[in-house]
């Protein structure tokens, strides 16, 4: 049985253009926007857990 027309091996990124691009990307470093996103404080609230427990206890919502 022959292969289907779209059955091909995955293209490998080993060319000189890819190597040059990766070298440039590494030299540029991390974008300032990414650093800012990683340094934002994480809001750790248990609001969802409280709501699930309230529903489990069949209580009315607090308004």
Secondary structure by P-SEA (a helix, b strand, c coil): cccccccccccccccaaaaaaaaaaaaacccaaaaaaaaccccccaaaaaaaaaaaacccccc
